[in-house]
Amino acid sequence: MGGTARSKIESILKFSPLYTAFRNGQISATFYQKWIEKEGSVIFDSLTEDQINRSARFPYEQHDFLSRALAHCRALDLIPDDQYDAAAIERVASELLSKYNHGDYITHIFPEESALLYSLVRSTQPRHAVFMGSYYGYWAAAAKAADPDLYATLIDINPVVMNLASRNFAELGLAKGVKFCVDDAEALGSSLEAIDLLVLDATGPSSEDIAEDYRDKAIYFPHLKAALGSLAPGALVVAHNVMLSNFTGGKYFAEKQKNYRKQYTKFLTLIQENFVYTVVDTTEGTLVARKR
């Protein structure tokens, strides 16, 4: 049975006094991370190494974290305002995202990442959002909830997850103005017009038989390159899994960060050449960029 990674992680770690102390702000992320690497990952072996380590990156207080993140984005002129509606976000979480049918899949979009995208849409009011690597639409649903009139194009090469996305959007009343495309995002990207929000979350195959630009998260580079000419002036790009900092100090994330930096070499160069950007230290790391 599928669901959110956050729910799975918390359902198991809620029995840990150290996790509880961390979530209550009684111990630091660094101290908690050291416990994970020393014994936590052995005790809670029903979680993968990635899942238990990810828990050390959970924001202490979501709304305060996002208020500060949006203020930072506003200071960089990435967004026109940094208004943060905690009550609206709680409503979306309880009335919409909690009802999302995950099928047999697990999403690694964490609560603060859904809330961040929701807030970015509310602030920038895009007319056309494109999701390259939309998976089964969970993150896109947060964007659509922020603006029911948003025209959205979801692209994923997997017809099974796209069918699940389509069913969810219909059942939750979000399907108006949404196009579900089972296609190659790079091939389709250049044919789309007037994109003012581009969300990147595709993952290429890990096989070394695949060209490096299309392997794992390196695929962001060809995807962004294909869509670049279709981005409207001032368009926003949001990219998931951009983890460029290791604020917990853990060995696991040091290696993860090293791998990400390697995969994102061309992508970040393209971003730096054409955008003003920042990276928000969400659980998975989220890049927010505005086209110059």
N, C-alpha and C positions, 0 to 999 in steps of 0.2 A: 504493500500500500504506500502511495506517495504522500507528499506533503512538503513543508518547508524544512530546509536544513536546520534553521533556528529551532523549530519545534522539536525535531528529533534530538538535537543536542541538549536542549533544556530538559526534555523528558528523562534523560539519563543523568545529567550532571546535577539536577536538583537535589540528589541524595548526597552530594559532596559538600561538606562544611567549608572547604576551601573555595569552591565555586560560589557558594552563598556569600562568603565573606568578600569575595571579589566583586560580586554584583551589588553588594551593599556599600561598596566604597571603603571597606575596612582594610583591604590590602591592595597594593598597586598591581597594575597589569604585569610589570616586570617580575614581581614576587610570585604572582600566580603562574606566569609562564615558566619560571624555574621549577615550580612544583609539577607542572605538566611534564616537563622533560625529565624530571627525576623519577617520578612515580605515578603521576596521574594517568598517563597514557597506558600504563600497565594495569592499573586498577580498573579503568573504564575501557576495557578492550572491545566492548561492543560498539564503540565509536572508532572511525578511521583516524589515522594520525592527523589527517587534514582537518577533520571535524573538531577534534578536541583542541587542536592548536588554534583554530579559528575563534574559539570561544574567548581567547585572551584578547581579541581585537573588538569584542562587543563594546559599544559605547556605554559609559556608566549611566548616563541619563539621556535618552534619545532626543527629547525636545530641546534641551539646552545645547547638546552637541550640534543639532541641525540649525538652531538659531545662530550659533557662532559660525558655522560653515557658510550659511547664506550671507551673513554679514561680510565674510571674507570674499565671497564671490561678488558681492555688490561693490566692495572696495576696489576690486580689479576691473570693474565695469563689465563684468560678464553678464549681469542681469540688471534690469532697471530698478528693482526694489528688493528688499530682503524681508518682506512681511512673512511671518510664519504663523500659520493657523493650526495650532496643536489640536483644537477641538475637531476641526474638519478632518484632520489626518486620523484621529481616533475613530471617527465615524466611518471613514473609508475602510479602515482596518477591520472594524467589527461588522459592518453591514455589507461589505463587498469582498474584500480579500479573504476573510475568514470562510466565505462560502465557495471559494474557488475550488473547482474539481481538478485535482492534480493527477488523477488516474494512477498509474504506477510510477510516476516520475517524482523527483525531488528537485526543488528549485533552490539555488544558492543565492537568490536575491534576498537580502536580509531586511528586516523592518525599516531600518533607517535609510536603506537604499530605495525602497519603495516610496518612503516619505520624502526623500530628497528629490526624486524625479517628479513626484506630485507637485512639490513646491516650485520646482523650476518651470514646470508648465504653467502653473498659476501666475508666476512672475512674468514670463516672457510671452505667454499667449500665442504660441505657434499656430499656424494654420495647417501645416502639413508635416507630420512626424513620420519618419521612416525607421523601422526597427530591423537592422541587419543581424540575423541570428536571433529571431524573436522567441525561439523555443516554443513553449506552449502558451505564451502570451501573458504570463503573470506580471512581469514588469510593465508591459504595455498597458495592462488593465489599470495600473495606478495612474499612468499618464492620461488615459481616457477618462478616468473618474474625475480628474482635475478639470477637464473641459469636455463635456459631452458633445460639443460641436467640432472638436478636433478631428480633422481628416487624417487617418492613420493607415500606413501601409506596413503590414507585417510580412517579413520575408524569412523563410526557413526552407532548407532543402529537404527536410524530413516531412512527408505528407501525414504521418501519424500524429506528430506533435501539432502540426498546423490544424488538423481536424479537431483536436482537443481544444486548441485555442478558439477556433470558430464556435464550437459548442458552448464554451464558457461565456464568450462575449454575447452570444444570443440569449443564453439563460439569465445573464446578469443585466441585460438591457443596455449593453455597450456596443452593439454591432453597427449602429448607424454610422455611416461614413468610414467604415473600416474595410480595407481590402486585404484578403489573406492570400499570399502568393507562395506557392511551392515552386521555388526557383533558386538559381544560383545568384547570390546577392551581388557579386561583382558584375555579372552579366547584366543584371537588371538595373544596377545603380545609376549608370550613365543615362538611362532612358527616362528616369523620373525627373519631374520638374518642380521647381520652387520648394525645395526642402528647407524648412527653417528649424527643424529639430532632427538630428540624426543620432540614433542610439545604437551603439555597437556592443554586441555580446555573443558573436559567433565563436566557435572553436573548431579549428581544422583538425584533421587526423594527426596522430602523434608519430606515425610511421616515418622512418628515415627515408623511405622510398618517395615521400612527398617533398616537393620543392620547399625550401626553408620559408619562403614568403607565405606559404599556405599551411604551415605546420602549427598546430596549437593556436595560441593567441597572436602569433605573427600575422595571421590572416587579416587583422585589423588594417594593416597597411594597404593591401590591394583593395579592400572594401572602401576605405576612406578615399583612396586615390580615384576609384571609379566614380564615387559620388561627389567629389570635390567641385566639379563644374556645375553640378545641379544644386549646390547649396546657395541659398539666397544670401545677400549681404547681411552680416550680423547673425547668421545662423548659429545655433548652438549644437555642439557635439558632446554627447555623454557616452563614456566608454566604461564598461564594467571590468573588473579584475585588473585594474591598473594599480598594482601595489609597489610603490616606489620608496616607501619608508618602512622601517622596522622598529617602531616605537616600543614594542615589548622587549626587544633585545634578545629574542630567542634564536637559537641555532636554526630551527626549522624555517623561520621566516627569513633569516639571512640567506639561506640557500634559495628559497622561493623568490626573494627579491632579485637575487642574482640571475635566476632563470628568466624572470619577467623582463628585466632590463635588456637582456640579450634578445628576447623575442620582440621587444618593442623598439629596437634601434631605429628601423626605417619609419615606423609609425610615429614615434616621437619627433623625429627630424621633420616629417611632414607637418605635424602639429605646430612645431616651433616656427616653421617657415610661414604658416598661413593663419595662425590663431594666437589669441591670448588665452592662457589656460592655467588651471590649478588642479591639484589632485586632493580630493577629500578622503581622509583616512577612515572610510567606512570599513566594515568587516572585510570586504573583498577589495576595497580600494576603488574609487570612482573618479575618473577624469571628467572635468567640466571645461569646455573650451568654446570661445566665441570667435567666429571667423572675422578676420580684419576686413 
